[in-house]
Amino acid sequence: MSEQTTYTVAGMTCGHCAASVTEELTAIGGVSGVEVDLATGAVTVTSAAALDRGAIAAAVTEAGYQLT
């Protein structure tokens, strides 16, 4: 069974932004999918198990954006 968690990311404005965030998040072990909604800043992460919010925040920061 997989877990889905939605986070809000500030600063994304284009497809490149979404791709950068997706790339960093999919590098986290256990992540099997990432969906980005640019209009709302919502990022839904699908993973095998619950993920540490700190790991999500670090990946988003690495991509150049901020988890809110």
HELIX and SHEET records of a PDB file:
HELIX    1   1 GLY A   15  THR A   26  1                                  12    
HELIX    2   2 ARG A   53  GLU A   62  1                                  10    
SHEET    1   A 4 VAL A  31  ASP A  37  0                                        
SHEET    2   A 4 ALA A  42  SER A  47 -1                                        
SHEET    3   A 4 GLU A   3  ALA A  10 -1                                        
SHEET    4   A 4 GLN A  66  LEU A  67 -1                                        
END                                                                             
